Amino acid sequence: MTGDDIPRPLSDIERDVIARLLSVPFPGRDELRAQVPFATVEGRCGCGCVTVNLAVDRAAAPAPVLSGAPVSADISDDEF
């Protein structure tokens, strides 16, 4: 992937990871799920890892989450 690929739609794997993270109940989770179709990858981590920065189109309803979602995960290649 090159910098020319940004912004871009979420990949299937990225959608699956987000779905897994949003499977845990927490306040604002349902609103974040509703935003996934409006999300795009707007940037990447500079170190070369697979971390991406997401942006959500303003057409999506806002989620009442002031900071990052209160979930985290370590996911291996074997799981996808």
DSSP file (Angstrom, degrees, kcal/mol; ACC not computed):
  #  RESIDUE AA STRUCTURE BP1 BP2  ACC     N-H-->O    O-->H-N    N-H-->O    O-->H-N    TCO  KAPPA ALPHA  PHI   PSI    X-CA   Y-CA   Z-CA
    1    1 A M              0   0    0      0, 0.0     2,-0.2     0, 0.0     0, 0.0   0.000 360.0 360.0 360.0 137.6    0.0    0.0    0.0
    2    2 A T    >   -     0   0    0      1,-0.0     3,-2.0     0, 0.0     4,-0.1  -0.683 360.0 -99.9-114.0 171.0    1.3    3.5   -0.8
    3    3 A G  G >  S+     0   0    0      1,-0.3     3,-1.3    -2,-0.2    -1,-0.0   0.719 117.8  71.3 -61.5 -20.4    0.3    6.9    0.3
    4    4 A D  G 3  S+     0   0    0      1,-0.3    -1,-0.3     0, 0.0     0, 0.0   0.651  85.2  68.0 -69.8 -14.1   -1.7    7.2   -2.9
    5    5 A D  G <  S+     0   0    0     -3,-2.0    -1,-0.3     3,-0.0    -2,-0.2   0.406  81.7 126.4 -85.0   3.1   -4.2    4.7   -1.5
    6    6 A I    <   +     0   0    0     -3,-1.3    36,-0.1    -4,-0.1     2,-0.1  -0.914  55.9  35.0-114.4 136.3   -5.4    7.2    1.2
    7    7 A P  S    S+     0   0    0      0, 0.0    35,-0.2     0, 0.0    -1,-0.0   0.629  89.2 146.5 -72.4 157.9   -8.2    8.1    1.7
    8    8 A R  E     -A   41   0A   0     33,-1.8    33,-3.0    -2,-0.1     3,-0.1  -0.974  49.8 -88.2-152.7 162.5   -9.8    4.7    0.9
    9    9 A P  E     -A   40   0A   0      0, 0.0    31,-0.2     0, 0.0     2,-0.1  -0.294  56.4 -88.6 -67.5 160.8  -12.7    2.5    2.0
   10   10 A L        -     0   0    0     29,-0.6     2,-0.1    26,-0.2    44,-0.0  -0.433  42.5-123.2 -65.4 143.0  -12.3    0.1    4.9
   11   11 A S     >  -     0   0    0     -2,-0.1     4,-2.4     1,-0.1     5,-0.2  -0.392  26.6-105.9 -77.9 166.8  -11.0   -3.4    3.8
   12   12 A D  H  > S+     0   0    0      1,-0.2     4,-2.3     2,-0.2     5,-0.1   0.903 123.0  50.9 -60.4 -40.6  -13.0   -6.4    4.7
   13   13 A I  H  > S+     0   0    0      2,-0.2     4,-2.5     1,-0.2    -1,-0.2   0.918 109.1  50.3 -64.9 -42.6  -10.5   -7.3    7.4
   14   14 A E  H  > S+     0   0    0      1,-0.2     4,-2.4     2,-0.2    -1,-0.2   0.912 110.7  49.8 -62.0 -41.6  -10.7   -3.8    8.9
   15   15 A R  H  X S+     0   0    0     -4,-2.4     4,-2.6     1,-0.2    -1,-0.2   0.908 110.7  50.4 -61.4 -41.2  -14.5   -4.1    9.0
   16   16 A D  H  X S+     0   0    0     -4,-2.3     4,-2.2     2,-0.2    -2,-0.2   0.901 110.1  49.2 -64.5 -41.1  -14.2   -7.4   10.7
   17   17 A V  H  X S+     0   0    0     -4,-2.5     4,-2.5     2,-0.2    -2,-0.2   0.926 112.2  48.3 -63.9 -44.5  -11.8   -6.1   13.3
   18   18 A I  H  X S+     0   0    0     -4,-2.4     4,-2.5     1,-0.2    -2,-0.2   0.917 110.3  51.9 -62.0 -43.0  -14.1   -3.1   14.0
   19   19 A A  H  < S+     0   0    0     -4,-2.6    -1,-0.2     1,-0.2    -2,-0.2   0.899 110.4  48.8 -60.3 -40.4  -17.1   -5.5   14.3
   20   20 A R  H >< S+     0   0    0     -4,-2.2     3,-1.4     1,-0.2     4,-0.3   0.928 111.9  48.1 -65.9 -44.1  -15.2   -7.6   16.8
   21   21 A L  H >< S+     0   0    0     -4,-2.5     3,-0.9     1,-0.3    -2,-0.2   0.872 112.4  49.9 -62.8 -36.3  -14.3   -4.5   18.8
   22   22 A L  T 3< S+     0   0    0     -4,-2.5    -1,-0.3     1,-0.2    -2,-0.2   0.252  88.4  83.3 -89.5  14.0  -17.8   -3.3   18.8
   23   23 A S  T <  S+     0   0    0     -3,-1.4    -1,-0.2    -5,-0.1    -2,-0.2   0.610  74.2  85.5 -86.7 -13.0  -19.3   -6.6   19.9
   24   24 A V  S <  S-     0   0    0     -3,-0.9     2,-0.2    -4,-0.3     5,-0.0  -0.762  88.8-116.5 -88.8 128.2  -18.6   -5.7   23.5
   25   25 A P        +     0   0    0      0, 0.0    -2,-0.1     0, 0.0    -1,-0.0  -0.444  52.5 139.2 -68.1 133.7  -21.3   -3.6   25.2
   26   26 A F    >   -     0   0    0     -2,-0.2     3,-2.3    -4,-0.1     4,-0.3  -0.940  61.4 -73.6-162.3 157.0  -20.4   -0.1   26.2
   27   27 A P  T 3  S+     0   0    0      0, 0.0     0, 0.0     0, 0.0     0, 0.0  -0.348 120.3  17.4 -59.1 126.8  -22.2    3.3   26.1
   28   28 A G  T 3> S+     0   0    0     -2,-0.1     4,-2.2    37,-0.1     5,-0.2   0.316  87.9 119.5  95.7  -7.0  -22.2    4.6   22.5
   29   29 A R  H <> S+     0   0    0     -3,-2.3     4,-2.6     1,-0.2     5,-0.2   0.915  73.3  50.2 -57.9 -46.3  -21.4    1.2   21.0
   30   30 A D  H  > S+     0   0    0     -4,-0.3     4,-1.9     1,-0.2    -1,-0.2   0.881 110.7  49.9 -63.6 -37.2  -24.6    1.0   18.9
   31   31 A E  H  > S+     0   0    0      2,-0.2     4,-0.8     1,-0.2    -1,-0.2   0.884 110.0  50.6 -67.5 -38.1  -24.0    4.5   17.5
   32   32 A L  H >X S+     0   0    0     -4,-2.2     4,-0.8     1,-0.2     3,-0.7   0.905 107.8  53.4 -65.7 -40.5  -20.4    3.6   16.6
   33   33 A R  H >< S+     0   0    0     -4,-2.6     3,-1.0     1,-0.2    -2,-0.2   0.906 105.8  53.9 -57.7 -41.3  -21.7    0.5   14.8
   34   34 A A  H 3< S+     0   0    0     -4,-1.9    -1,-0.2     1,-0.2    -2,-0.2   0.730 104.4  56.7 -67.2 -20.8  -24.1    2.7   12.8
   35   35 A Q  H X< S+     0   0    0     -4,-0.8     3,-2.0    -3,-0.7     4,-0.4   0.674  81.0  88.6 -82.9 -18.1  -21.1    4.9   11.7
   36   36 A V  G X< S+     0   0    0     -3,-1.0     3,-1.8    -4,-0.8    -1,-0.2   0.866  83.4  54.7 -53.6 -43.6  -19.1    2.0   10.2
   37   37 A P  G 3  S+     0   0    0      0, 0.0    -1,-0.3     0, 0.0    -2,-0.1   0.729 110.6  48.8 -63.3 -17.4  -20.7    2.3    6.7
   38   38 A F  G <  S+     0   0    0     -3,-2.0    19,-2.1    -4,-0.1     2,-0.2   0.376  92.1 106.7 -98.7   1.5  -19.6    6.0    6.8
   39   39 A A  E <   + B   0  56A   0     -3,-1.8   -29,-0.6    -4,-0.4     2,-0.3  -0.586  42.1 177.9 -89.7 144.2  -16.0    5.3    7.8
   40   40 A T  E     -AB   9  55A   0     15,-2.5    15,-2.2    -2,-0.2     2,-0.6  -0.942  36.7-106.0-134.5 159.2  -12.9    5.6    5.6
   41   41 A V  E     +AB   8  54A   0    -33,-3.0   -33,-1.8    -2,-0.3    13,-0.2  -0.793  38.3 171.8 -85.9 120.4   -9.2    5.1    6.2
   42   42 A E  E     -     0   0A   0     11,-2.9     2,-0.3    -2,-0.6    12,-0.2   0.493  59.6  -7.3-108.4  -8.7   -7.6    8.5    6.3
   43   43 A G  E     - B   0  53A   0     10,-1.1    10,-2.8    12,-0.0     2,-0.3  -0.983  57.9-131.1-174.0 171.8   -4.1    7.7    7.4
   44   44 A R  E     - B   0  52A   0     -2,-0.3     8,-0.2     8,-0.3     2,-0.2  -0.912  37.4 -88.0-134.9 161.4   -1.7    5.1    8.7
   45   45 A C    >   -     0   0    0      6,-2.2     3,-1.1    -2,-0.3     8,-0.0  -0.486  34.3-134.2 -66.7 138.0    0.8    4.7   11.4
   46   46 A G  T 3  S+     0   0    0      1,-0.2    -1,-0.1    -2,-0.2     0, 0.0   0.624  96.3  71.3 -71.4 -13.7    4.2    5.9   10.3
   47   47 A C  T 3  S-     0   0    0      1,-0.0    -1,-0.2     0, 0.0     3,-0.1   0.624 111.7-109.4 -81.0 -11.1    6.1    2.9   11.7
   48   48 A G  S <  S+     0   0    0     -3,-1.1    -2,-0.1     1,-0.2    -1,-0.0   0.424  74.7 130.8  99.1  -1.6    4.7    0.6    9.1
   49   49 A C  S    S-     0   0    0      1,-0.1    -1,-0.2     2,-0.0    -4,-0.2  -0.112  74.1-100.0 -73.1-178.1    2.4   -1.5   11.3
   50   50 A V  S    S+     0   0    0     -6,-0.1     2,-0.1    -3,-0.1    -1,-0.1   0.383  77.4 128.4 -89.1   5.3   -1.2   -2.1   10.2
   51   51 A T        -     0   0    0     -7,-0.0    -6,-2.2     1,-0.0     2,-0.3  -0.400  39.2-169.4 -62.9 133.1   -2.7    0.6   12.5
   52   52 A V  E     -B   44   0A   0     -8,-0.2     2,-0.5    -2,-0.1    -8,-0.3  -0.894  21.2-128.6-124.0 155.9   -5.0    3.0   10.5
   53   53 A N  E     -B   43   0A   0    -10,-2.8   -11,-2.9    -2,-0.3   -10,-1.1  -0.892  28.5-151.0-101.1 131.3   -6.6    6.3   11.3
   54   54 A L  E     -B   41   0A   0     -2,-0.5     2,-0.4   -13,-0.2   -13,-0.2  -0.737  11.8-167.8-104.4 150.8  -10.3    6.4   10.6
   55   55 A A  E     -B   40   0A   0    -15,-2.2   -15,-2.5    -2,-0.3     2,-0.5  -0.981  10.7-148.3-130.9 146.6  -12.6    9.3    9.6
   56   56 A V  E     -B   39   0A   0     -2,-0.4   -17,-0.2   -17,-0.2   -20,-0.1  -0.967  24.5-113.6-119.2 129.5  -16.4    9.2    9.6
   57   57 A D    >   -     0   0    0    -19,-2.1     3,-2.0    -2,-0.5   -19,-0.1  -0.281  24.5-124.2 -56.5 140.1  -18.5   11.2    7.2
   58   58 A R  T 3  S+     0   0    0      1,-0.3    -1,-0.2     4,-0.0   -20,-0.0   0.595 104.9  78.0 -67.2  -9.1  -20.4   14.0    8.9
   59   59 A A  T 3  S+     0   0    0    -21,-0.1    -1,-0.3     2,-0.1     2,-0.2   0.722  78.9  89.4 -69.6 -20.3  -23.6   12.5    7.4
   60   60 A A  S <  S-     0   0    0     -3,-2.0   -25,-0.1   -22,-0.1     3,-0.1  -0.501  92.7-104.3 -76.6 145.4  -23.4    9.8   10.1
   61   61 A A        -     0   0    0     -2,-0.2    -1,-0.1   -27,-0.1    -2,-0.1  -0.453  44.5-105.8 -65.5 140.1  -25.2   10.4   13.4
   62   62 A P        -     0   0    0      0, 0.0    -1,-0.1     0, 0.0   -30,-0.0  -0.304  27.0-132.8 -67.6 153.2  -22.7   11.3   16.1
   63   63 A A        -     0   0    0      2,-0.2     2,-2.1    -3,-0.1   -34,-0.1  -0.878  16.0-124.4-105.8 139.7  -21.8    8.8   18.8
   64   64 A P  S    S+     0   0    0      0, 0.0     2,-0.5     0, 0.0   -35,-0.1  -0.273  72.1 120.4 -80.0  55.1  -21.7    9.8   22.5
   65   65 A V        -     0   0    0     -2,-2.1    -2,-0.2   -37,-0.1     4,-0.1  -0.969  40.8-173.8-120.4 113.6  -18.2    8.7   23.0
   66   66 A L  S    S+     0   0    0     -2,-0.5     2,-0.2     2,-0.1    -1,-0.1   0.779  72.3  16.1 -79.7 -27.5  -15.8   11.4   24.0
   67   67 A S  S    S-     0   0    0      1,-0.3     0, 0.0     0, 0.0     0, 0.0  -0.594 111.0 -45.3-129.5-171.3  -12.6    9.4   23.8
   68   68 A G  S    S-     0   0    0     -2,-0.2    -1,-0.3     1,-0.1    -2,-0.1  -0.174  75.0 -84.2 -57.5 154.5  -11.6    6.1   22.2
   69   69 A A        -     0   0    0      1,-0.1     2,-1.9    -4,-0.1    -1,-0.1  -0.360  42.4-116.7 -59.2 139.7  -14.0    3.2   22.6
   70   70 A P  S    S+     0   0    0      0, 0.0     2,-0.3     0, 0.0    -1,-0.1  -0.180  85.3  88.2 -79.4  48.2  -13.2    1.4   25.9
   71   71 A V        +     0   0    0     -2,-1.9     2,-0.3     2,-0.0   -50,-0.1  -0.964  48.2 179.5-138.3 155.7  -12.1   -1.8   24.3
   72   72 A S        -     0   0    0     -2,-0.3     2,-0.3   -51,-0.0     0, 0.0  -0.967   4.8-172.8-149.0 163.4   -8.9   -3.2   22.9
   73   73 A A        -     0   0    0     -2,-0.3     2,-0.5     2,-0.1   -52,-0.0  -0.994  23.8-142.7-156.8 150.3   -7.8   -6.4   21.3
   74   74 A D        -     0   0    0     -2,-0.3     2,-0.5     2,-0.0    -2,-0.0  -0.987  30.5-176.5-112.0 118.6   -4.8   -8.4   20.0
   75   75 A I        -     0   0    0     -2,-0.5     2,-0.2     3,-0.0    -2,-0.1  -0.964  10.3-151.1-122.8 131.1   -5.8  -10.2   16.9
   76   76 A S    >   -     0   0    0     -2,-0.5     3,-1.6     1,-0.1     4,-0.2  -0.566  30.3-109.5 -98.0 163.6   -3.6  -12.5   15.0
   77   77 A D  G >  S+     0   0    0      1,-0.3     3,-1.6    -2,-0.2    -1,-0.1   0.789 114.2  68.9 -58.5 -28.9   -3.5  -13.3   11.3
   78   78 A D  G 3  S+     0   0    0      1,-0.3    -1,-0.3     2,-0.2    -3,-0.0   0.739  90.0  62.9 -63.3 -23.0   -4.9  -16.8   12.1
   79   79 A E  G <         0   0    0     -3,-1.6    -1,-0.3     1,-0.2    -2,-0.2   0.542 360.0 360.0 -83.3  -6.6   -8.2  -15.3   13.1
   80   80 A F    <         0   0    0     -3,-1.6    -1,-0.2    -4,-0.2    -2,-0.2   0.381 360.0 360.0-125.0 360.0   -9.0  -13.9    9.7
